[in-house]
Amino acid sequence: MNESLVKFVEGFSKNQLIGYFLLLWAATFLFSSISGFIWLAEGYGSILDVIVDGLWNLADLGCAAVLAMLGLKILNNQE
C-alpha cells in the first residue's frame, strides 16, 4: 500500500502546478476554518450548531494540513 501511494505522489510531482494548487486549496480550507471558529466564538448558535460546526471546522483544519503536506512534498520533489 505504501509503495502505491509513493508512486501516486511521484506521478503528480512531474508538475509544479499541482503543488501550488494544493497549497492554495489548503489555504482556502484554513481560512474557512478560521472564519468558522470566529463565528462560533460570537455565540450565535444553539448547542447542536456549535457541535456540528466545531467538528466541521476541525475537519477543515485537517484537510488544510493534509493538502499542505502533499503540496509541499510535491514541490520539494521538484528541486
Secondary structure, DSSP 8 states (H G I E B T S, - for coil): -HHHHHHHHHHHTT-HHHHHHHHHHHHHHHHHHHHHHHHHHHT-S-HHHHHHHHHHHHHHHHHHHHHHHHHHHHHHHH-
